[in-house]
Amino acid sequence: MAWTSVQLTTVVTLRSVSVRTGVSDEVDMSVDRVLAIAVILSAALSGAGVGPMPGDGREPRAAGAERPAAGQAATSGPRQSEGIFDLMSSGDLEKTRALLVQDPRVVTATDAAGRTPLFAAVAARGAGGVPAAIGEGKSPLTLTYVANMGVLLASGDTKVLIDALFDKPNPAYRAPAPDVLEAMTRGTAPFDGVDLAMVTHNHPDHFDAGVAVRFLENRRSATLVAPSDAVAEMRKAATDWARIEPRVISLDVAVGASAARRVGSVAFTALRTLHSGNNESPMNLMYLLEFTGWRLFHDGDSPGNVDDFKHFGLAGSPVDLAVVHYWWPLEPNAARFLQEDFKPTHLALTHLPIRLESDAPGKIDQVRRYYQDIFLLLPGMPPRTFPVRGGTR
């Protein structure tokens, strides 16, 4: 990406602000977050003609706020943390930059869905509100169906496997074909170069501990993220757990809570729900991912409770691609949420029982007109590529 002088100035400004306020050692001002916020602020400022960034001799500050003395840390209460989300989402750039100057620690705040101010602002402002600089370098996204809820998502140099590492499912559902399973664990195309494997929960139609261990043993550069109960099963299955443990991220998340992480170029938030049937066990994690300019969602085996989705801030938080249970667009409450609140650009339907594979296409055809792009993941389907289009999120 080619950076403009305004964007580079913003980065320097945010860095210098953190030093001047004495909080640089307290805050994880990671480069990716600083640069991302710099893009959305400075590109918008430049386009709107708001004026110079703070640090040019006319440094703004919040109304009535006094700048902390050198070496004195600014304080950040709940009201200020909430303010950064409101300001960035509304596009009030003057007040946003003033708040950042007053207290740069707010850039590391997270909302109920585990999103940083940048992610929340992008979601709230929608396709038309994202500065062009965000889309620079965005590559097409390719979805390769594995089996049941298992998918490979690839864009640019990034590849992510979700719920694909299993071989002995419930007989009512499909399992990966033997050659596909071999390709995943050995790393042959299209599964070469997988950066991250994600597990939503410990059920045999989504995950097998032995397969996951074999994947990590063969794929020395890959990382795996999974609920803690699934990781416990992997520990039992591994003959040399110490060798692969450093590349395993174990998540122990309470029901209704979330956890945000980053692995390489992939930023993701795990959202803990009950499992389908409203069971606490196994731990089910829905995933919200962002990489190479794409925003993606996978629901694992959630009960499809709309109140849960709204609790996590998914209402009014559009995604480019959502991978969900086949029945969501057929159930009134879930369908209303998809159409009125979530509004995915592409909707992939899966977890389809084998007995329904012949009937489901006709049922989905009946609701197709309510969605931008809706399709079933069926055995033998070719990979599906989503091109980069002007104005996509």
C-alpha positions in Angstrom: 0.0 0.0 0.0 1.3 3.5 -0.9 1.0 5.7 2.2 0.2 9.4 1.7 2.0 12.1 3.8 -1.2 12.7 5.7 -1.5 9.0 6.7 2.2 8.8 7.7 1.7 12.0 9.7 -1.2 10.4 11.5 0.9 7.4 12.5 3.7 9.6 13.9 1.1 11.8 15.7 -0.5 8.8 17.4 2.9 7.5 18.4 4.0 10.9 19.7 0.8 11.4 21.6 1.2 8.1 23.4 4.8 9.2 24.4 3.8 12.7 25.5 1.0 11.4 27.7 3.3 8.9 29.4 1.3 5.8 28.5 3.4 4.3 25.8 4.6 1.6 28.1 1.1 0.8 29.4 -0.6 0.4 26.1 -0.2 -2.3 23.4 0.0 0.2 20.6 0.7 -2.5 18.0 1.7 -1.3 14.6 -1.3 -2.9 12.9 -3.8 -1.1 15.1 -2.1 2.2 14.8 -1.8 1.9 11.0 -5.4 0.8 10.6 -6.7 3.7 12.6 -4.4 6.0 10.7 -5.9 4.8 7.5 -9.5 5.3 8.4 -9.0 8.7 10.1 -6.5 10.3 7.8 -8.1 9.1 4.5 -11.4 10.4 5.7 -9.9 13.6 7.0 -8.1 14.1 3.7 -11.2 13.5 1.7 -13.4 15.7 3.9 -10.9 18.5 4.0 -11.2 18.7 7.8 -7.7 20.0 8.1 -4.3 19.1 9.6 -3.9 16.4 12.2 -3.0 17.3 15.8 0.7 17.9 16.2 0.9 20.7 13.7 0.8 23.5 16.3 -3.0 23.6 16.5 -3.6 20.5 18.7 -7.3 20.1 19.5 -8.5 18.7 22.8 -11.9 17.6 24.1 -14.0 20.4 25.4 -13.0 21.4 28.9 -10.1 18.8 28.9 -6.7 19.7 30.2 -3.6 18.0 28.7 -1.8 15.8 31.2 1.7 17.1 32.2 4.7 15.4 30.6 5.2 12.0 32.1 1.7 11.9 33.6 -0.7 9.2 32.4 -4.1 10.3 31.1 -7.1 8.5 32.7 -9.6 6.6 30.7 -12.9 5.7 32.2 -15.8 3.8 30.7 -17.5 6.9 29.4 -14.4 7.8 27.3 -14.0 4.2 26.0 -17.6 4.2 24.9 -17.1 7.6 23.3 -14.4 6.4 20.9 -16.9 3.9 19.5 -19.6 6.4 19.1 -17.4 9.0 17.6 -15.7 6.8 15.1 -18.9 5.1 14.1 -20.7 8.5 13.6 -17.8 9.9 11.6 -17.3 12.9 13.9 -13.7 13.2 13.0 -12.8 16.5 14.9 -14.0 15.0 18.2 -12.4 11.7 17.4 -9.0 13.1 16.9 -9.4 15.3 20.0 -10.3 12.2 22.1 -7.2 10.4 20.7 -5.0 13.3 21.7 -6.5 13.5 25.2 -6.2 9.7 25.8 -4.6 7.4 23.2 -5.4 4.3 25.3 -8.9 4.3 23.9 -7.7 2.8 20.6 -7.2 -0.5 22.4 -10.7 -0.6 23.8 -13.0 -3.4 22.8 -16.8 -3.5 22.7 -19.1 -6.4 23.7 -18.2 -8.3 20.5 -14.5 -7.9 21.1 -14.1 -5.4 18.3 -11.6 -2.5 18.3 -12.9 1.0 17.5 -11.7 0.6 13.9 -13.7 -2.7 13.3 -16.8 -1.3 14.9 -16.6 1.9 12.9 -16.2 0.0 9.6 -19.2 -2.1 10.4 -21.4 0.9 11.5 -20.5 3.1 8.5 -21.1 0.3 6.0 -19.7 -0.1 2.5 -20.0 3.5 1.5 -18.2 4.8 4.6 -14.9 2.9 4.3 -12.1 5.0 3.0 -10.6 3.8 -0.3 -7.3 3.2 1.4 -8.8 0.3 3.4 -9.5 -1.6 0.2 -6.0 -1.1 -1.3 -4.3 -4.5 -1.6 -7.5 -6.5 -1.2 -7.5 -9.8 -3.0 -10.3 -12.0 -4.2 -11.6 -14.5 -1.7 -12.0 -18.2 -2.5 -14.1 -20.6 -0.5 -13.4 -24.3 -0.9 -15.9 -26.6 0.7 -14.5 -29.5 2.7 -17.5 -31.2 4.4 -20.3 -30.4 6.8 -19.3 -27.0 8.3 -15.7 -27.4 7.1 -14.4 -24.7 4.8 -11.1 -23.3 3.5 -11.0 -19.5 3.1 -8.2 -18.1 1.0 -7.3 -14.5 0.0 -3.9 -13.3 -1.2 -1.3 -15.2 0.8 -3.6 -16.0 3.7 -5.4 -19.3 4.1 -7.7 -20.3 7.0 -9.3 -23.7 7.7 -12.5 -23.8 9.8 -14.0 -27.0 11.2 -12.4 -29.1 8.6 -10.1 -31.4 10.6 -12.3 -34.4 11.3 -12.8 -37.9 9.8 -15.5 -39.8 11.8 -18.6 -37.7 11.9 -22.2 -38.4 12.8 -23.3 -40.7 10.0 -26.0 -38.3 9.1 -23.4 -35.8 7.8 -20.6 -35.8 5.3 -17.0 -36.3 6.2 -14.0 -35.1 4.2 -13.1 -37.5 1.4 -9.9 -39.5 2.1 -7.9 -37.7 -0.5 -9.0 -34.3 0.8 -8.1 -35.3 4.4 -4.7 -36.4 3.2 -4.2 -33.1 1.3 -5.2 -31.1 4.4 -2.9 -32.9 6.8 0.0 -33.1 4.3 -0.3 -29.6 2.9 -0.9 -30.2 -0.8 -2.9 -27.9 -3.0 -5.3 -26.2 -2.3 -4.4 -26.7 1.4 -0.7 -25.7 1.0 0.3 -22.7 3.0 -2.6 -22.8 5.5 -1.8 -20.2 8.2 -4.5 -20.9 10.7 -6.8 -23.8 11.5 -9.9 -22.9 13.6 -12.1 -25.3 15.6 -15.6 -24.1 16.8 -16.3 -27.0 19.1 -15.4 -30.6 20.1 -17.9 -32.7 18.2 -16.9 -35.4 15.7 -18.6 -33.8 12.7 -16.5 -30.7 13.2 -13.3 -31.8 14.9 -11.1 -34.9 15.7 -8.2 -34.5 18.1 -6.1 -37.1 16.3 -6.5 -35.4 12.9 -5.8 -32.0 14.4 -2.6 -33.3 16.0 -1.5 -34.9 12.7 -2.2 -31.6 10.9 0.1 -29.7 13.3 2.8 -32.3 13.3 3.0 -32.1 9.5 2.3 -28.4 9.1 5.2 -26.8 11.0 4.2 -23.2 10.3 0.5 -23.4 11.0 -1.4 -22.3 14.2 -4.5 -23.9 15.5 -7.1 -22.2 17.7 -9.8 -24.2 19.5 -11.9 -24.2 22.6 -10.1 -25.4 25.7 -12.1 -28.7 25.9 -11.1 -29.6 22.3 -7.4 -28.7 23.2 -7.6 -31.0 26.2 -8.5 -33.9 23.8 -5.6 -33.0 21.5 -3.2 -33.1 24.5 -4.4 -36.7 25.2 -4.0 -37.7 21.5 -0.5 -36.3 21.0 2.6 -38.4 21.5 4.8 -35.3 21.7 2.5 -32.5 22.9 5.4 -30.2 23.8 6.4 -30.0 20.2 3.1 -28.7 18.9 1.7 -26.9 22.0 3.4 -23.5 21.2 1.3 -23.3 18.0 -2.0 -24.1 19.8 -4.2 -21.2 21.1 -6.6 -22.6 23.7 -9.7 -20.4 24.4 -11.6 -20.8 27.6 -14.5 -18.3 27.2 -17.7 -18.0 29.3 -21.1 -18.2 27.7 -22.0 -14.8 26.5 -18.4 -13.6 26.5 -15.8 -13.1 23.7 -12.1 -13.2 23.1 -10.2 -11.2 20.5 -6.9 -12.5 19.1 -4.6 -12.0 16.1 -2.6 -14.7 14.3 -0.4 -13.2 11.6 -2.6 -11.3 9.2 -5.8 -12.8 10.6 -7.7 -10.8 13.3 -10.5 -12.7 14.9 -13.0 -12.7 17.7 -14.4 -15.8 19.3 -18.0 -15.5 20.5 -19.1 -18.1 23.1 -22.7 -19.4 22.8 -24.5 -22.4 24.0 -24.3 -25.4 21.6 -27.2 -26.3 19.4 -30.0 -27.6 21.7 -29.0 -25.0 24.3 -26.3 -27.2 25.9 -23.3 -25.7 27.7 -21.1 -28.6 26.6 -19.2 -28.7 24.4 -18.1 -25.1 24.3 -19.2 -23.5 21.0 -17.4 -20.6 19.6 -18.7 -18.5 16.7 -15.9 -16.7 14.9 -15.8 -13.3 13.3 -12.6 -12.9 11.2 -10.9 -10.1 9.2 -8.1 -10.5 6.8 -6.9 -9.0 3.5 -9.9 -6.6 3.6 -12.6 -9.3 4.1 -14.9 -9.6 7.1 -16.1 -13.2 7.6 -18.4 -15.1 10.0 -18.7 -18.8 11.0 -21.4 -19.9 13.5 -20.1 -23.3 14.4 -23.1 -25.1 16.1 -24.8 -22.2 17.7 -28.5 -22.5 18.6 -29.3 -19.6 16.2 -30.6 -17.4 19.0 -31.1 -13.9 17.6 -30.7 -12.4 21.1 -27.2 -13.9 21.3 -26.3 -12.3 18.0 -27.5 -8.9 19.1 -25.8 -9.3 22.5 -22.5 -9.7 20.6 -23.1 -6.6 18.5 -23.7 -8.5 15.2 -26.8 -6.5 14.4 -25.8 -3.6 12.2 -22.4 -5.3 11.7 -22.5 -6.5 8.1 -20.0 -9.1 6.8 -18.8 -10.1 3.4 -19.4 -13.8 3.9 -21.3 -15.7 6.5 -21.1 -19.5 6.8 -24.2 -20.6 8.8 -26.6 -23.5 9.2 -28.8 -24.2 6.2 -32.0 -23.6 8.2 -31.3 -20.0 9.1 -33.0 -18.4 6.1 -35.9 -20.8 6.6 -36.6 -20.0 10.3 -38.5 -16.7 10.7 -36.5 -15.1 13.5 -33.1 -16.0 12.1 -34.2 -15.0 8.6 -35.4 -11.6 9.8 -32.0 -11.1 11.5 -30.1 -12.0 8.3 -32.2 -9.7 6.1 -32.6 -6.7 8.4 -29.6 -6.7 10.7 -26.7 -8.8 9.6 -27.0 -8.4 5.9 -24.2 -10.6 4.6 -23.1 -9.9 1.1 -22.6 -13.6 0.5 -24.4 -16.3 2.5 -23.1 -19.9 2.5 -25.5 -22.5 3.9 -24.2 -25.7 5.4 -24.4 -28.4 8.1 -26.9 -30.1 5.8 -27.9 -33.7 6.6 -27.3 -36.1 3.7 -31.0 -37.0 3.5 -31.8 -33.3 2.7 -29.2 -32.7 0.0 -31.7 -33.3 -2.8 -34.6 -31.2 -1.3 -32.7 -28.2 0.1 -31.9 -26.4 -3.2 -35.6 -26.0 -4.0 -36.3 -24.7 -0.5 -33.5 -22.1 -0.7 -34.7 -21.0 -4.2 -38.0 -19.9 -2.5 -36.1 -17.3 -0.4 -33.3 -16.4 -2.8 -34.9 -13.1 -3.7 -34.4 -11.8 -0.1 -30.6 -12.1 -0.2 -27.8 -10.6 -2.3 -26.1 -13.9 -2.8 -27.2 -17.2 -1.1 -26.0 -20.7 -1.9 -25.7 -24.2 -0.4 -22.4 -25.9 0.3 -22.9 -29.3 -1.4 -20.5 -32.2 -2.0 -18.5 -32.0 -5.2 -19.1 -28.3 -5.7 -16.1 -26.4 -7.2 -14.3 -23.7 -5.2 -16.3 -20.4 -5.3 -14.4 -17.1 -5.8 -15.7 -13.7 -4.7 -14.1 -10.9 -6.7 -13.1 -7.6 -5.4 -15.7 -5.0 -6.4 -15.8 -1.3 -5.9 -17.4 -0.5 -2.6 -17.3 -3.9 -1.1 -16.7 -4.1 2.7 
